[in-house]
Amino acid sequence: MDEWLEAIALMETANSLATFAFNHPEYIFPEVGGEMSGTGGEGIGHPLIPENECVKNDWKIDGQEQCHIVTGSNMSGKSTFLRSVG
């Protein structure tokens, strides 16, 4: 039974991702580059927030940087930004 439930879960996951990709053809999926110099993106926004309401940000970390500190007042979008980057 456990193997069947795991198979169903994998199919549901693949179906959800395929439906999202079909409904959002303009969405760009991440690509892994050849260099290991850092990570980042331009126009990063949460995929589940409607396009006209979504605030998009550019972000990158490279070189000698090891971390970024995200600060701000309550309800300013810190958690949404971190989810988008994740």
N, CA, C and O of each residue as an XYZ file, in Angstrom:
344
protein
N       0.823     -1.192      0.000
C       0.000      0.000      0.000
C       0.869      1.258      0.000
O       0.552      2.234     -0.680
N       1.972      1.233      0.769
C       2.854      2.401      0.828
C       3.425      2.739     -0.548
O       3.533      3.912     -0.906
N       3.788      1.713     -1.317
C       4.353      1.952     -2.647
C       3.311      2.563     -3.586
O       3.640      3.425     -4.401
N       2.072      2.125     -3.476
C       1.007      2.692     -4.315
C       0.749      4.147     -3.944
O       0.575      4.988     -4.825
N       0.724      4.450     -2.648
C       0.503      5.832     -2.225
C       1.647      6.739     -2.673
O       1.422      7.889     -3.050
N       2.871      6.221     -2.630
C       4.014      6.997     -3.100
C       3.929      7.240     -4.609
O       4.244      8.333     -5.079
N       3.505      6.228     -5.367
C       3.350      6.383     -6.815
C       2.271      7.419     -7.135
O       2.447      8.238     -8.037
N       1.168      7.387     -6.410
C       0.091      8.368     -6.623
C       0.584      9.773     -6.287
O       0.273     10.729     -6.998
N       1.350      9.899     -5.207
C       1.881     11.202     -4.820
C       2.814     11.754     -5.894
O       2.767     12.948     -6.192
N       3.653     10.912     -6.474
C       4.557     11.351     -7.541
C       3.785     11.788     -8.784
O       4.140     12.775     -9.429
N       2.727     11.047     -9.116
C       1.899     11.429    -10.266
C       1.188     12.757    -10.009
O       1.106     13.595    -10.907
N       0.676     12.956     -8.802
C       0.009     14.219     -8.458
C       0.977     15.389     -8.527
O       0.613     16.469     -8.994
N       2.207     15.185     -8.068
C       3.219     16.238     -8.129
C       3.543     16.594     -9.571
O       3.572     17.772     -9.928
N       3.785     15.591    -10.401
C       4.091     15.830    -11.808
C       2.916     16.515    -12.507
O       3.121     17.417    -13.318
N       1.698     16.097    -12.201
C       0.511     16.700    -12.796
C       0.378     18.167    -12.392
O       0.044     19.006    -13.228
N       0.632     18.485    -11.134
C       0.542     19.868    -10.667
C       1.568     20.750    -11.358
O       1.244     21.856    -11.791
N       2.801     20.273    -11.466
C       3.846     21.048    -12.131
C       3.553     21.222    -13.618
O       3.784     22.296    -14.173
N       3.051     20.184    -14.260
C       2.711     20.274    -15.678
C       1.559     21.253    -15.900
O       1.587     22.023    -16.860
N       0.563     21.238    -15.044
C      -0.566     22.161    -15.157
C      -0.095     23.598    -14.969
O      -0.513     24.489    -15.708
N       0.773     23.827    -13.984
C       1.313     25.168    -13.761
C       2.088     25.645    -14.991
O       1.913     26.780    -15.432
N       2.941     24.782    -15.543
C       3.731     25.151    -16.723
C       2.820     25.449    -17.924
O       3.097     26.375    -18.686
N       1.753     24.688    -18.099
C       0.820     24.907    -19.204
C       0.072     26.230    -19.035
O      -0.117     26.969    -20.001
N      -0.351     26.523    -17.808
C      -1.131     27.733    -17.549
C      -0.278     28.997    -17.525
O      -0.820     30.099    -17.606
N       1.035     28.864    -17.415
C       1.938     30.017    -17.352
C       3.076     29.840    -18.358
O       4.216     29.613    -17.953
N       2.793     29.939    -19.655
C       3.847     29.708    -20.650
C       4.968     30.756    -20.601
O       6.069     30.508    -21.093
N       4.689     31.924    -20.008
C       5.705     32.973    -19.928
C       6.683     32.744    -18.774
O       7.715     33.409    -18.689
N       6.358     31.813    -17.898
C       7.197     31.543    -16.726
C       8.522     30.926    -17.163
O       8.554     30.031    -18.008
N       9.605     31.412    -16.580
C      10.943     30.919    -16.917
C      11.410     29.985    -15.809
O      11.420     30.355    -14.635
N      11.789     28.796    -16.183
C      12.282     27.840    -15.199
C      13.781     28.019    -15.008
O      14.480     28.339    -15.970
N      14.296     27.823    -13.803
C      15.724     28.007    -13.542
C      16.579     27.075    -14.387
O      16.181     25.957    -14.712
N      17.754     27.561    -14.732
C      18.719     26.767    -15.471
C      20.015     26.708    -14.677
O      20.439     27.703    -14.089
N      20.630     25.553    -14.665
C      21.898     25.387    -13.979
C      23.007     25.720    -14.963
O      23.095     25.128    -16.038
N      23.855     26.677    -14.585
C      24.947     27.097    -15.461
C      26.202     26.271    -15.228
O      26.265     25.458    -14.306
N      27.192     26.489    -16.071
C      28.436     25.739    -15.979
C      29.354     26.225    -14.879
O      30.103     25.431    -14.309
N      29.315     27.523    -14.563
C      30.190     28.067    -13.540
C      29.518     28.007    -12.175
O      28.299     28.131    -12.061
N      30.318     27.818    -11.163
C      29.810     27.764     -9.793
C      30.167     29.061     -9.061
O      30.634     29.024     -7.923
N      29.949     30.207     -9.715
C      30.371     31.474     -9.139
C      29.302     32.134     -8.261
O      29.599     33.122     -7.590
N      28.097     31.630     -8.246
C      27.049     32.224     -7.433
C      25.677     31.833     -7.936
O      25.525     30.915     -8.742
N      24.678     32.555     -7.441
C      23.313     32.290     -7.854
C      22.527     33.594     -7.833
O      22.948     34.566     -7.206
N      21.402     33.618     -8.509
C      20.581     34.815     -8.518
C      19.559     34.784     -9.639
O      19.374     33.769    -10.311
N      18.901     35.919     -9.827
C      17.910     36.008    -10.878
C      17.414     37.429    -11.048
O      17.610     38.274    -10.175
N      16.775     37.686    -12.167
C      16.181     38.991    -12.459
C      14.670     38.834    -12.531
O      14.164     37.881    -13.123
N      13.962     39.762    -11.934
C      12.501     39.726    -11.969
C      11.928     38.531    -11.219
O      10.987     37.894    -11.692
N      12.490     38.222    -10.051
C      12.023     37.071     -9.261
C      10.729     37.462     -8.560
O      10.680     38.454     -7.833
N       9.693     36.680     -8.784
C       8.405     36.913     -8.144
C       7.778     35.589     -7.740
O       8.094     34.542     -8.304
N       6.895     35.643     -6.767
C       6.235     34.420     -6.292
C       5.319     33.887     -7.388
O       4.494     34.638     -7.908
N       5.444     32.608     -7.753
C       4.678     32.072     -8.888
C       3.173     31.961     -8.651
O       2.416     31.835     -9.614
N       2.721     32.003     -7.409
C       1.292     31.840     -7.146
C       0.560     33.160     -6.939
O      -0.655     33.164     -6.741
N       1.286     34.292     -6.981
C       0.646     35.599     -6.859
C       0.321     36.091     -8.270
O       1.181     36.027     -9.149
N      -0.907     36.583     -8.508
C      -1.284     37.053     -9.846
C      -0.293     38.093    -10.380
O       0.243     38.901     -9.620
N      -0.058     38.063    -11.686
C       0.947     38.908    -12.341
C       0.763     40.394    -12.022
O       1.743     41.101    -11.787
N      -0.482     40.871    -12.012
C      -0.722     42.302    -11.789
C      -0.543     42.719    -10.333
O      -0.511     43.916    -10.045
N      -0.423     41.758     -9.395
C      -0.236     42.057     -7.979
C       1.169     41.713     -7.496
O       1.563     42.106     -6.398
N       1.910     40.996     -8.299
C       3.209     40.473     -7.881
C       4.297     41.554     -7.948
O       4.441     42.242     -8.959
N       5.054     41.691     -6.859
C       6.214     42.578     -6.837
C       7.424     41.716     -7.163
O       7.676     40.711     -6.499
N       8.178     42.115     -8.195
C       9.331     41.320     -8.625
C      10.622     42.018     -8.232
O      10.703     43.246     -8.236
N      11.626     41.228     -7.894
C      12.908     41.739     -7.441
C      14.047     41.061     -8.181
O      13.926     39.917     -8.617
N      15.153     41.775     -8.317
C      16.397     41.188     -8.805
C      17.231     40.818     -7.581
O      17.226     41.529     -6.577
N      17.938     39.710     -7.675
C      18.747     39.254     -6.549
C      19.887     38.396     -7.057
O      19.705     37.595     -7.974
N      21.065     38.558     -6.464
C      22.159     37.651     -6.769
C      23.135     37.635     -5.608
O      23.248     38.600     -4.851
N      23.818     36.546     -5.488
C      24.867     36.401     -4.494
C      26.025     35.698     -5.195
O      25.871     34.612     -5.753
N      27.182     36.341     -5.151
C      28.331     35.769     -5.849
C      29.632     36.279     -5.217
O      29.615     37.043     -4.252
N      30.724     35.850     -5.769
C      32.033     36.284     -5.290
C      32.282     35.887     -3.846
O      32.102     34.729     -3.467
N      32.693     36.851     -3.051
C      33.029     36.597     -1.654
C      31.820     36.650     -0.723
O      31.943     36.348      0.464
N      30.652     37.031     -1.247
C      29.455     37.101     -0.402
C      29.065     35.708      0.069
O      29.135     34.744     -0.693
N      28.660     35.611      1.313
C      28.227     34.328      1.855
C      26.771     34.351      2.285
O      26.140     33.299      2.387
N      26.229     35.533      2.539
C      24.827     35.612      2.951
C      24.296     37.020      2.704
O      25.063     37.963      2.508
N      22.984     37.144      2.717
C      22.298     38.433      2.670
C      21.374     38.489      3.873
O      20.790     37.477      4.261
N      21.242     39.650      4.454
C      20.321     39.851      5.565
C      19.096     40.571      5.017
O      19.215     41.654      4.444
N      17.927     39.977      5.189
C      16.676     40.558      4.703
C      15.945     41.139      5.895
O      15.562     40.412      6.811
N      15.750     42.467      5.884
C      15.080     43.141      6.996
C      13.918     43.962      6.461
O      13.802     44.190      5.257
N      13.068     44.399      7.366
C      11.943     45.250      6.986
C      10.839     45.163      8.023
O      10.889     44.339      8.936
N       9.856     46.012      7.873
C       8.742     46.035      8.814
C       7.834     44.828      8.601
O       7.985     44.083      7.633
N       6.897     44.651      9.515
C       5.927     43.559      9.391
C       5.098     43.737      8.119
O       4.772     44.856      7.724
N       4.764     42.608      7.485
C       3.908     42.578      6.296
C       4.526     43.329      5.108
O       3.795     43.894      4.294
N       5.855     43.343      4.999
C       6.490     44.060      3.895
C       6.963     43.141      2.780
O       7.506     43.618      1.783
N       6.767     41.812      2.925
C       7.081     40.896      1.841
C       8.364     40.099      2.002
O       8.816     39.460      1.053
N       8.955     40.127      3.186
C      10.217     39.396      3.407
C      10.033     37.894      3.188
O      10.825     37.276      2.476
N       9.024     37.313      3.775
C       8.802     35.868      3.640
C       8.455     35.492      2.210
O       8.910     34.459      1.718
N       7.663     36.306      1.536
C       7.302     36.031      0.144
C       8.546     36.100     -0.736
O       8.722     35.270     -1.628
N       9.411     37.089     -0.490
C      10.659     37.192     -1.251
C      11.528     35.957     -1.035
O      12.073     35.412     -1.995
N      11.663     35.515      0.199
C      12.484     34.339      0.493
C      11.907     33.087     -0.145
O      12.663     32.237     -0.616
N      10.587     32.952     -0.172
C       9.956     31.816     -0.837
C      10.203     31.864     -2.346
O      10.432     30.833     -2.978
N      10.155     33.061     -2.911
C      10.388     33.221     -4.343
C      11.820     32.833     -4.710
O      12.051     32.143     -5.703
N      12.767     33.279     -3.906
C      14.170     32.929     -4.159
C      14.371     31.435     -3.995
O      15.111     30.815     -4.759
N      13.710     30.853     -2.994
C      13.834     29.417     -2.747
C      13.285     28.614     -3.873
O      13.312     27.384     -3.825
